[in-house]
Amino acid sequence: MHLKRLALAVLPVAVVAAAMACYSDPVYPGNQVLGTFRFEARLDPARTTCDASVRDFAQLDDAGVFRFEGTFSRDTDAGTGYFTVQGFSRDAGYVDQLATSTLRANAPRATCGTGCEDSAIEETLKVTLFSDSQARTLNRDCKQHDGGIPEGTVPGPTENGYDVSLACGSLTDLFLPGTRNCNCQPATCTTAYIIQGERRD
């Protein structure tokens, strides 16, 4: 799970969430903070090809989930966006209500052998952001989201901060083989999660 691993600036979210226990108050890049969310990621067996029982590929708790926090921000002047996990920021793109962040980084795994130097993970976070009124339409439950945009005001800046309170979507970790002293088994596979994020700030 590598938002805990790739979120370390060069690490996936699945990895950072586990790797970092303490950190100072973060400063978010850009000039507009959309919000900080508590995410719950639940394994999606239908889209997962890795063996999720192997800790190289997933680090789930007994309920079959993992949790992390992340903050969406952007620079409205430069047109750039960011997703920050425990003080480490990665690029993110915003199109209408969709936020996407993809990061690739080297990530050693036991299933590639002890001498493997450059196995990697490519992690993609893709969520739709909903305003408070839209979230109420969904009863604040991503399972109610059918893929469309629910009734309510669209997310946007207000005098009390950015109006966004729910994030629904997916997290996908694509495990890639290395080329130096590697014998990755399997060579490549995917671990996929369904995620729901609730605004905490």
C-alpha positions as CSV (number, residue, x, y, z in Angstrom):
1,M,0.0,0.0,0.0
2,H,1.8,2.8,-1.2
3,L,0.2,6.0,-0.4
4,K,2.2,5.1,2.7
5,R,5.2,4.5,0.5
6,L,4.9,6.9,-2.4
7,A,3.6,9.7,-0.4
8,L,7.0,10.3,1.1
9,A,7.5,12.9,-1.6
10,V,8.9,10.1,-3.6
11,L,6.8,7.5,-2.0
12,P,3.2,6.4,-2.4
13,V,0.5,7.3,0.0
14,A,0.0,3.7,1.0
15,V,3.6,3.7,2.2
16,V,3.8,7.1,3.9
17,A,0.9,6.6,6.1
18,A,2.8,3.7,7.8
19,A,6.3,5.1,7.5
20,M,5.7,8.4,9.2
21,A,4.4,8.6,12.8
22,C,5.3,12.1,13.7
23,Y,5.7,15.3,11.7
24,S,5.6,19.1,12.3
25,D,2.7,21.2,11.2
26,P,2.9,21.1,7.4
27,V,2.9,24.1,5.0
28,Y,0.8,23.3,2.0
29,P,2.1,24.4,-1.4
30,G,0.1,26.9,-3.5
31,N,-2.2,29.8,-2.6
32,Q,-5.5,27.8,-2.0
33,V,-6.1,24.9,0.3
34,L,-9.1,22.9,-0.6
35,G,-9.2,20.8,2.5
36,T,-7.7,18.0,4.6
37,F,-9.4,14.6,4.5
38,R,-9.4,11.4,6.5
39,F,-9.4,8.6,3.9
40,E,-10.4,5.0,4.3
41,A,-9.2,2.7,1.6
42,R,-10.9,-0.6,1.2
43,L,-9.5,-3.4,-1.1
44,D,-11.3,-3.7,-4.4
45,P,-10.9,-7.5,-5.2
46,A,-12.5,-7.1,-8.7
47,R,-9.6,-4.9,-9.8
48,T,-6.8,-6.4,-7.7
49,T,-4.4,-8.8,-9.5
50,C,-1.7,-8.9,-6.7
51,D,-1.9,-11.4,-3.9
52,A,-3.2,-9.0,-1.2
53,S,-2.2,-11.4,1.6
54,V,1.5,-10.6,0.7
55,R,2.7,-7.5,2.6
56,D,4.7,-6.4,-0.4
57,F,1.4,-5.6,-2.1
58,A,-1.0,-4.7,0.7
59,Q,-0.9,-3.8,4.4
60,L,-4.5,-4.1,5.4
61,D,-5.9,-4.2,9.0
62,D,-8.2,-6.9,10.2
63,A,-11.1,-5.1,8.6
64,G,-9.5,-5.2,5.2
65,V,-8.8,-1.4,5.1
66,F,-6.1,1.1,5.7
67,R,-6.4,4.8,6.6
68,F,-4.5,7.9,5.9
69,E,-4.9,11.7,5.8
70,G,-4.2,14.0,2.8
71,T,-4.6,17.6,1.9
72,F,-5.6,19.0,-1.5
73,S,-4.2,22.4,-2.5
74,R,-3.4,24.4,-5.6
75,D,-1.8,27.5,-7.0
76,T,-4.5,29.3,-8.9
77,D,-2.1,31.7,-10.5
78,A,0.2,29.0,-11.9
79,G,-2.5,26.5,-12.6
80,T,-0.7,23.8,-10.6
81,G,-2.1,21.4,-7.9
82,Y,-0.8,19.3,-5.1
83,F,-1.8,16.5,-2.8
84,T,0.1,16.4,0.6
85,V,0.4,13.4,2.9
86,Q,2.1,13.9,6.3
87,G,4.1,16.9,5.1
88,F,5.2,15.4,1.7
89,S,3.6,16.9,-1.4
90,R,3.1,15.4,-4.8
91,D,1.6,16.9,-8.0
92,A,-2.1,16.8,-8.5
93,G,-4.4,17.8,-11.3
94,Y,-7.9,19.3,-11.0
95,V,-10.5,19.2,-13.7
96,D,-13.9,20.4,-12.7
97,Q,-14.6,18.3,-9.5
98,L,-12.1,15.5,-10.3
99,A,-8.7,15.4,-8.6
100,T,-6.0,13.1,-9.8
101,S,-2.5,12.5,-8.5
102,T,0.0,10.0,-10.0
103,L,3.4,9.3,-8.6
104,R,6.1,6.7,-9.6
105,A,9.0,5.8,-7.3
106,N,11.5,3.0,-6.7
107,A,10.1,0.6,-4.0
108,P,12.1,-2.5,-3.1
109,R,10.0,-5.7,-2.5
110,A,11.0,-9.1,-1.2
111,T,9.2,-10.8,-4.1
112,C,11.9,-9.4,-6.4
113,G,14.8,-11.0,-4.6
114,T,17.4,-9.6,-2.3
115,G,19.6,-8.1,-5.0
116,C,16.9,-6.2,-6.9
117,E,17.7,-2.4,-7.0
118,D,15.0,-0.7,-9.1
119,S,11.6,-2.3,-8.7
120,A,8.9,0.4,-8.6
121,I,5.4,1.4,-7.8
122,E,3.2,3.7,-9.8
123,E,0.4,5.0,-7.7
124,T,-2.7,6.9,-8.9
125,L,-5.2,8.6,-6.6
126,K,-8.4,9.6,-8.4
127,V,-11.3,11.2,-6.5
128,T,-14.4,13.3,-7.2
129,L,-14.7,16.2,-4.7
130,F,-18.1,17.1,-3.4
131,S,-19.4,20.3,-1.7
132,D,-21.2,20.1,1.6
133,S,-24.6,20.3,-0.1
134,Q,-23.6,17.6,-2.6
135,A,-22.3,15.4,0.2
136,R,-25.6,15.8,2.0
137,T,-27.4,14.6,-1.2
138,L,-25.2,11.5,-1.0
139,N,-25.9,11.1,2.7
140,R,-22.1,11.5,3.1
141,D,-21.7,8.0,1.7
142,C,-19.6,7.3,-1.4
143,K,-21.6,4.1,-2.0
144,Q,-24.5,6.4,-3.0
145,H,-22.4,7.9,-5.7
146,D,-23.4,6.6,-9.1
147,G,-20.7,8.3,-11.1
148,G,-22.6,11.5,-11.8
149,I,-22.7,14.8,-10.1
150,P,-25.3,15.0,-7.3
151,E,-27.6,18.0,-6.7
152,G,-26.1,20.9,-4.8
153,T,-23.7,23.8,-5.2
154,V,-20.4,23.0,-6.9
155,P,-17.2,23.1,-4.7
156,G,-15.6,26.5,-4.5
157,P,-14.1,29.2,-2.3
158,T,-16.3,30.8,0.4
159,E,-15.6,33.3,3.1
160,N,-15.4,30.4,5.5
161,G,-12.9,28.4,3.4
162,Y,-13.2,26.1,0.4
163,D,-16.6,24.4,0.2
164,V,-15.7,20.7,-0.2
165,S,-16.5,18.0,2.4
166,L,-16.4,14.6,0.7
167,A,-14.0,12.8,-1.7
168,C,-15.0,9.5,-3.4
169,G,-12.9,7.5,-5.8
170,S,-10.0,5.0,-6.1
171,L,-6.4,4.4,-5.3
172,T,-4.4,2.1,-7.5
173,D,-0.9,0.8,-7.0
174,L,0.8,-0.7,-10.1
175,F,3.9,-2.8,-9.1
176,L,6.6,-2.7,-11.8
177,P,9.6,-5.1,-12.1
178,G,13.1,-3.9,-11.8
179,T,15.8,-4.4,-14.4
180,R,19.0,-4.8,-12.3
181,N,19.4,-8.1,-10.5
182,C,15.7,-8.6,-10.2
183,N,13.5,-11.7,-10.5
184,C,10.1,-10.2,-9.6
185,Q,7.3,-12.7,-9.0
186,P,4.9,-11.7,-10.3
187,A,6.7,-9.3,-12.7
188,T,3.8,-6.8,-12.4
189,C,0.4,-6.7,-10.7
190,T,-2.1,-4.2,-9.4
191,T,-3.6,-3.6,-6.0
192,A,-6.7,-1.4,-6.1
193,Y,-8.7,0.3,-3.4
194,I,-12.1,2.0,-3.2
195,I,-11.6,5.2,-1.1
196,Q,-13.8,7.6,0.8
197,G,-12.4,10.8,2.4
198,E,-14.2,13.0,4.9
199,R,-13.2,16.6,5.5
200,R,-11.6,17.0,8.9
201,D,-10.5,20.6,9.1
